[in-house]
Amino acid sequence: MLARVPTRGEILLLGSLTAFGAITIDLYLPTLPAIARAFSVSAATVQLTLSTFFVGMALGQLVYGPVSDRIGRRPVILFGCCVYVVASLACALAPSIGWLVAGRFAQALGCCAGMVVARAVVRDRYDHRDSARIFSLLVLVLGVAPMVAPTVGGWLAAASSWRAIFLVLAAFGGIVGVISWRRLDESRGEATAIKSHSESMLAAYVDLLRQRRLVGYTLVGACNGATLFSYIATAPDLVIDIWGFSSRAFGLIFAAIAVGIIGSSQVNRRLLLRYPPDRILGLACVIALGCGLLLLGAVVADGSKYLILAGIFATLTSNGFIAANALAGALNVDPLRAGITSGLFGAANFALGAAASAAAAALHDGTALPMAAIIVVSLAIAVLAFFGLARPQVSRLPA
């Protein structure tokens, strides 16, 4: 591994590539009610643009990951950016909700290229502990999306229309693509290329799925992600339409949760200077489940919306401790397959995200109960996956 410190430019670029999905989701979230009114459809129908996006993210990463191992990181990123720009323009011109759903699927196929490859680039250059620290550092860039995007999306929709948001996304994709073309060096090693050419994509996935530790880390990351996606899917209707907050207040709530995730990720980065990633991950999973149970209790007891929001904040803040360490652990199991492992990890994350958001929509009853229940079930599975499959040597953090 290279003993090097990433430059600010590298962190900004890798963070932007990693944030593709978050920006694409969060920028248009405040406009979901407006889209429903524009096409005269229900809120559940509009949520298909979100769940379909998750499906596209999952499928795309399964392909881009192994392809990046075989042909290199740069070509995959540049191709994905081109697809993303075209799909974003198609969404902006959508004449019907069906067209918009299809455009969102294509948009997901474009933006997931940058996400899957950015993770592989980090693993190409850093070992287990250092990659966990870099992933935590990337949250500084990634966290800007939920802080800024919903507010900007609301302003754009108010000043123009929801279609303007997709024009902005097309511009974002083009800018990131140009910077990647000019600034991003190829990081895939020769050993990775040889390994990729020696086996088929299917055989590589089958072999990876036989590795218990990899499956364990992947389930931890995916279940942790499902908690965030279940909130994202239900938040606009719950916060704005049911609880009566304004679009601007909705943006501030999103920003507060982003601040919590950013803060915990930076605490995690500091802790990694002293403790192994697995030790932090195990403790974080248990604490997150405890917070989730408290949230569910507040909902069942018909607590105030502010108490429930506090529970959501505490539970989702754990993302900063879990996501980076679970990802670093998965990528460390088989370093010569960083691309395909990244694809599998990301696909599982968005597949469970799609399932969580679809379940939240199907169980929608005008309360926070479906979201809270999904969060608790997801975190319980994460705890079982960590201690039952990943099975690292975990000891308690010293007081």
C-alpha positions as CSV (number, residue, x, y, z in Angstrom):
1,M,0.0,0.0,0.0
2,L,1.1,3.5,-0.7
3,A,2.1,5.4,2.4
4,R,0.6,8.7,1.3
5,V,-1.8,11.4,2.5
6,P,-4.6,12.3,0.0
7,T,-4.6,15.9,-1.2
8,R,-7.6,18.1,-0.7
9,G,-8.3,17.8,-4.4
10,E,-8.4,14.0,-4.3
11,I,-10.7,14.0,-1.3
12,L,-13.0,16.5,-3.0
13,L,-13.2,14.5,-6.2
14,L,-13.6,11.1,-4.5
15,G,-16.2,12.7,-2.2
16,S,-18.1,14.1,-5.2
17,L,-18.1,10.7,-6.9
18,T,-19.2,9.0,-3.7
19,A,-21.9,11.7,-3.2
20,F,-23.5,11.2,-6.7
21,G,-26.3,9.1,-5.3
22,A,-27.0,11.2,-2.2
23,I,-27.1,14.4,-4.3
24,T,-29.3,12.8,-6.9
25,I,-31.7,11.7,-4.2
26,D,-31.7,14.6,-1.8
27,L,-31.9,17.5,-4.3
28,Y,-35.3,16.4,-5.6
29,L,-36.8,15.1,-2.3
30,P,-38.6,18.4,-1.4
31,T,-40.3,18.4,-4.8
32,L,-42.0,15.0,-4.5
33,P,-45.4,16.5,-3.5
34,A,-45.1,19.0,-6.5
35,I,-44.3,16.1,-8.9
36,A,-47.4,14.3,-7.6
37,R,-49.5,17.3,-8.2
38,A,-48.0,17.9,-11.7
39,F,-48.8,14.4,-12.9
40,S,-52.0,14.0,-10.8
41,V,-50.8,10.9,-9.0
42,S,-50.6,9.7,-5.4
43,A,-47.6,10.1,-3.1
44,A,-47.0,6.3,-3.2
45,T,-46.8,6.5,-7.0
46,V,-44.2,9.2,-6.9
47,Q,-42.2,7.2,-4.5
48,L,-41.6,4.7,-7.3
49,T,-39.1,7.3,-8.7
50,L,-37.1,6.7,-5.5
51,S,-37.4,2.9,-5.1
52,T,-36.7,2.4,-8.9
53,F,-33.7,4.6,-8.5
54,F,-32.4,2.3,-5.7
55,V,-33.0,-0.8,-7.9
56,G,-30.9,0.8,-10.7
57,M,-28.1,1.7,-8.3
58,A,-28.0,-2.0,-7.1
59,L,-28.0,-3.5,-10.6
60,G,-25.5,-1.0,-12.0
61,Q,-22.9,-1.5,-9.3
62,L,-23.0,-5.3,-9.8
63,V,-21.7,-4.7,-13.3
64,Y,-19.4,-1.7,-12.9
65,G,-17.5,-3.2,-10.0
66,P,-16.0,-6.2,-11.9
67,V,-15.7,-4.2,-15.1
68,S,-13.5,-1.7,-13.3
69,D,-11.3,-4.5,-12.1
70,R,-10.9,-5.7,-15.7
71,I,-10.6,-2.5,-17.8
72,G,-9.6,0.1,-15.1
73,R,-11.3,2.7,-12.9
74,R,-11.1,5.7,-15.2
75,P,-13.1,4.4,-18.2
76,V,-15.9,3.2,-16.0
77,I,-16.3,6.6,-14.3
78,L,-16.3,8.5,-17.6
79,F,-18.9,6.2,-19.1
80,G,-21.1,6.5,-16.1
81,C,-20.9,10.3,-16.1
82,C,-22.0,10.4,-19.8
83,V,-25.0,8.1,-19.0
84,Y,-25.9,10.3,-16.0
85,V,-26.0,13.5,-18.0
86,V,-28.2,12.1,-20.8
87,A,-30.6,10.5,-18.2
88,S,-30.9,13.7,-16.2
89,L,-31.9,15.6,-19.3
90,A,-34.5,12.9,-20.1
91,C,-35.9,13.3,-16.6
92,A,-36.1,17.1,-17.0
93,L,-38.2,16.6,-20.2
94,A,-40.4,13.8,-18.8
95,P,-44.0,14.1,-20.2
96,S,-45.4,11.5,-17.7
97,I,-44.7,9.8,-14.4
98,G,-43.8,6.6,-16.3
99,W,-41.2,8.5,-18.3
100,L,-39.8,10.0,-15.1
101,V,-39.6,6.6,-13.4
102,A,-37.7,5.2,-16.4
103,G,-35.4,8.3,-16.5
104,R,-34.6,7.9,-12.8
105,F,-33.6,4.2,-13.4
106,A,-31.2,5.3,-16.2
107,Q,-29.9,8.1,-14.0
108,A,-29.1,5.5,-11.3
109,L,-27.2,3.4,-13.8
110,G,-25.1,6.4,-14.6
111,C,-24.3,7.8,-11.1
112,C,-23.5,4.5,-9.5
113,A,-20.4,4.1,-11.6
114,G,-18.6,6.9,-9.8
115,M,-19.7,5.6,-6.4
116,V,-18.5,2.0,-6.9
117,V,-15.2,3.0,-8.5
118,A,-14.4,5.7,-5.8
119,R,-14.6,3.0,-3.1
120,A,-12.3,0.8,-5.2
121,V,-9.8,3.6,-5.7
122,V,-9.5,4.1,-2.0
123,R,-8.9,0.4,-1.4
124,D,-6.3,0.4,-4.3
125,R,-4.3,3.0,-2.4
126,Y,-4.8,2.3,1.3
127,D,-4.9,-0.6,3.8
128,H,-7.8,-1.6,6.1
129,R,-7.4,1.0,8.9
130,D,-6.3,3.8,6.6
131,S,-9.1,3.1,4.1
132,A,-11.6,3.3,7.0
133,R,-10.1,6.7,8.0
134,I,-10.4,7.9,4.3
135,F,-14.0,6.7,4.0
136,S,-14.7,8.7,7.2
137,L,-13.0,11.7,5.7
138,L,-15.1,11.4,2.6
139,V,-18.2,11.9,4.7
140,L,-17.2,15.5,5.1
141,V,-17.9,15.9,1.4
142,L,-20.7,13.4,1.3
143,G,-22.4,15.1,4.2
144,V,-22.8,18.4,2.3
145,A,-25.4,16.8,0.1
146,P,-28.2,16.2,2.7
147,M,-27.2,19.5,4.4
148,V,-27.5,21.7,1.3
149,A,-29.4,19.7,-1.4
150,P,-32.9,19.6,0.0
151,T,-32.8,23.3,0.7
152,V,-31.5,24.1,-2.7
153,G,-34.0,21.8,-4.3
154,G,-36.8,23.6,-2.5
155,W,-35.5,27.0,-3.7
156,L,-35.2,25.7,-7.3
157,A,-38.7,24.3,-7.3
158,A,-40.1,27.5,-5.9
159,A,-38.2,29.7,-8.3
160,S,-38.7,27.6,-11.4
161,S,-40.1,24.0,-11.3
162,W,-39.1,20.5,-10.3
163,R,-37.7,20.1,-13.8
164,A,-35.0,22.6,-13.1
165,I,-33.5,20.3,-10.5
166,F,-32.7,17.7,-13.2
167,L,-31.0,20.3,-15.3
168,V,-28.8,21.2,-12.3
169,L,-28.0,17.4,-11.9
170,A,-27.1,17.2,-15.5
171,A,-24.6,20.1,-15.1
172,F,-23.2,18.4,-11.9
173,G,-22.6,15.2,-13.8
174,G,-20.9,16.9,-16.6
175,I,-18.6,18.9,-14.3
176,V,-17.6,15.8,-12.3
177,G,-17.0,13.9,-15.5
178,V,-14.7,16.6,-16.9
179,I,-12.7,16.8,-13.6
180,S,-12.4,13.0,-13.4
181,W,-11.1,12.9,-17.0
182,R,-8.4,15.5,-16.3
183,R,-7.5,14.8,-12.7
184,L,-8.1,11.2,-11.7
185,D,-5.2,8.8,-12.2
186,E,-5.7,5.1,-12.9
187,S,-5.2,3.2,-9.6
188,R,-6.0,-0.4,-10.5
189,G,-3.0,-2.6,-10.1
190,E,-1.7,-5.2,-12.5
191,A,-2.4,-8.0,-10.0
192,T,-6.0,-7.0,-9.9
193,A,-6.2,-7.0,-13.7
194,I,-4.6,-10.4,-14.0
195,K,-7.0,-11.8,-11.3
196,S,-10.0,-10.3,-13.1
197,H,-9.1,-11.8,-16.5
198,S,-8.5,-15.2,-15.0
199,E,-12.1,-15.7,-13.9
200,S,-15.6,-14.9,-15.1
201,M,-17.8,-12.3,-13.4
202,L,-20.2,-15.0,-12.2
203,A,-17.5,-17.2,-10.7
204,A,-16.0,-14.2,-8.9
205,Y,-19.3,-13.3,-7.3
206,V,-20.0,-16.9,-6.3
207,D,-16.6,-17.1,-4.6
208,L,-17.1,-13.8,-2.8
209,L,-20.5,-15.0,-1.5
210,R,-18.8,-18.0,0.0
211,Q,-16.7,-15.9,2.2
212,R,-18.6,-15.5,5.5
213,R,-16.7,-12.4,6.7
214,L,-17.4,-10.6,3.5
215,V,-21.1,-11.5,3.7
216,G,-21.2,-10.3,7.3
217,Y,-19.6,-6.9,6.6
218,T,-21.8,-6.5,3.6
219,L,-25.0,-7.2,5.5
220,V,-23.9,-4.8,8.3
221,G,-23.4,-2.0,5.8
222,A,-26.6,-2.8,3.8
223,C,-28.8,-3.0,6.9
224,N,-27.3,0.2,8.3
225,G,-28.0,1.9,4.9
226,A,-31.6,0.6,5.0
227,T,-32.3,2.6,8.1
228,L,-31.3,5.8,6.2
229,F,-33.2,4.9,3.1
230,S,-36.4,4.1,5.0
231,Y,-36.3,7.6,6.5
232,I,-35.6,9.2,3.1
233,A,-38.6,7.4,1.6
234,T,-41.0,8.5,4.3
235,A,-39.6,11.8,5.4
236,P,-41.2,14.2,2.8
237,D,-44.8,13.0,3.4
238,L,-44.3,12.4,7.2
239,V,-42.5,15.7,7.9
240,I,-44.2,18.1,5.5
241,D,-47.7,16.7,4.9
242,I,-48.5,15.0,8.2
243,W,-46.4,16.8,10.8
244,G,-47.0,20.2,9.0
245,F,-43.4,21.4,8.7
246,S,-42.5,23.7,5.9
247,S,-40.2,22.7,3.0
248,R,-37.6,25.0,4.5
249,A,-37.9,23.3,7.9
250,F,-37.7,20.0,6.2
251,G,-34.4,21.0,4.7
252,L,-33.1,22.1,8.2
253,I,-34.1,18.7,9.7
254,F,-32.2,16.9,6.9
255,A,-29.2,19.2,7.6
256,A,-29.3,18.4,11.3
257,I,-29.2,14.7,10.6
258,A,-26.3,15.2,8.2
259,V,-24.4,17.2,10.8
260,G,-24.8,14.3,13.2
261,I,-23.5,11.8,10.6
262,I,-20.6,14.0,9.8
263,G,-19.7,14.6,13.4
264,S,-19.8,10.9,14.2
265,S,-17.7,10.0,11.2
266,Q,-15.0,12.4,12.3
267,V,-15.1,11.0,15.8
268,N,-14.7,7.6,14.2
269,R,-11.7,8.9,12.2
270,R,-10.1,9.9,15.5
271,L,-10.9,6.7,17.2
272,L,-9.3,4.7,14.4
273,L,-5.9,6.2,15.4
274,R,-6.2,4.2,18.6
275,Y,-8.6,1.3,18.1
276,P,-9.1,-1.3,15.3
277,P,-12.1,-0.7,12.9
278,D,-13.8,-3.9,14.0
279,R,-13.8,-3.0,17.6
280,I,-15.5,0.3,16.9
281,L,-17.9,-1.3,14.4
282,G,-19.2,-3.9,16.9
283,L,-19.9,-1.4,19.6
284,A,-21.5,1.0,17.2
285,C,-23.9,-1.7,15.9
286,V,-25.1,-2.5,19.5
287,I,-25.6,1.2,20.4
288,A,-27.4,1.9,17.2
289,L,-29.9,-1.0,17.9
290,G,-30.4,0.4,21.4
291,C,-31.2,3.9,19.9
292,G,-33.6,2.3,17.4
293,L,-35.5,0.5,20.1
294,L,-35.9,3.8,22.0
295,L,-37.2,5.4,18.8
296,L,-39.7,2.6,18.3
297,G,-40.8,3.0,22.0
298,A,-41.4,6.7,21.5
299,V,-43.5,6.0,18.4
300,V,-45.6,3.3,20.0
301,A,-46.1,5.5,23.1
302,D,-47.4,8.2,20.8
303,G,-44.6,10.6,21.7
304,S,-44.4,14.1,20.3
305,K,-43.0,14.7,16.8
306,Y,-40.0,16.4,18.4
307,L,-39.2,13.4,20.6
308,I,-39.5,11.1,17.5
309,L,-37.2,13.4,15.5
310,A,-34.7,13.2,18.4
311,G,-34.8,9.5,18.2
312,I,-34.4,9.5,14.5
313,F,-31.4,11.8,14.9
314,A,-29.7,9.6,17.5
315,T,-30.3,6.4,15.5
316,L,-29.2,7.7,12.1
317,T,-26.1,9.4,13.6
318,S,-24.7,5.9,14.1
319,N,-24.2,5.8,10.4
320,G,-21.0,7.7,10.8
321,F,-19.5,4.9,12.9
322,I,-20.8,1.9,11.0
323,A,-20.7,2.7,7.3
324,A,-16.9,3.5,6.9
325,N,-15.8,0.6,9.1
326,A,-18.1,-2.0,7.5
327,L,-17.0,-0.9,4.0
328,A,-13.3,-1.0,4.9
329,G,-13.8,-4.4,6.4
330,A,-15.5,-5.8,3.3
331,L,-12.8,-4.4,1.0
332,N,-10.1,-5.9,3.2
333,V,-11.3,-9.5,2.8
334,D,-10.1,-9.9,-0.8
335,P,-8.0,-6.8,-1.8
336,L,-7.4,-8.1,-5.4
337,R,-11.1,-8.0,-6.0
338,A,-11.7,-4.4,-4.8
339,G,-13.9,-3.4,-7.7
340,I,-16.2,-6.4,-7.6
341,T,-16.3,-6.3,-3.8
342,S,-17.3,-2.6,-4.0
343,G,-20.0,-3.5,-6.5
344,L,-21.4,-6.2,-4.3
345,F,-21.3,-4.0,-1.2
346,G,-23.0,-1.1,-2.9
347,A,-25.5,-3.3,-4.7
348,A,-26.6,-4.9,-1.4
349,N,-26.8,-1.5,0.2
350,F,-29.2,-0.2,-2.5
351,A,-31.1,-3.4,-2.9
352,L,-32.0,-3.4,0.8
353,G,-32.6,0.4,0.5
354,A,-35.1,-0.3,-2.3
355,A,-36.7,-3.0,-0.2
356,A,-36.9,-0.7,2.9
357,S,-38.3,2.2,0.9
358,A,-40.9,0.0,-0.8
359,A,-41.9,-1.5,2.5
360,A,-42.2,1.9,4.1
361,A,-44.5,3.0,1.2
362,A,-46.6,-0.2,1.4
363,L,-47.0,0.0,5.2
364,H,-47.7,3.8,5.1
365,D,-50.3,4.6,7.7
366,G,-49.8,8.3,8.4
367,T,-47.5,7.7,11.4
368,A,-43.8,7.0,11.9
369,L,-44.4,3.4,13.0
370,P,-43.5,1.7,9.7
371,M,-40.3,3.6,9.5
372,A,-39.3,2.9,13.1
373,A,-40.1,-0.8,12.8
374,I,-38.0,-1.1,9.6
375,I,-35.1,0.6,11.3
376,V,-35.2,-1.7,14.3
377,V,-35.4,-4.9,12.2
378,S,-32.6,-3.6,10.0
379,L,-30.3,-2.9,12.9
380,A,-31.1,-6.2,14.6
381,I,-30.0,-8.0,11.5
382,A,-26.8,-5.9,11.3
383,V,-25.9,-6.9,14.9
384,L,-26.5,-10.6,14.0
385,A,-24.5,-10.3,10.8
386,F,-21.5,-8.7,12.5
387,F,-21.2,-11.1,15.5
388,G,-22.5,-14.2,13.6
389,L,-20.7,-13.9,10.2
390,A,-17.9,-11.3,10.2
391,R,-16.8,-12.8,13.6
392,P,-13.7,-10.6,14.2
393,Q,-12.0,-10.6,17.6
394,V,-13.9,-7.9,19.3
395,S,-13.1,-6.5,22.8
396,R,-14.7,-3.7,24.6
397,L,-13.4,-0.2,24.2
398,P,-11.6,0.9,27.4
399,A,-13.4,3.5,29.5
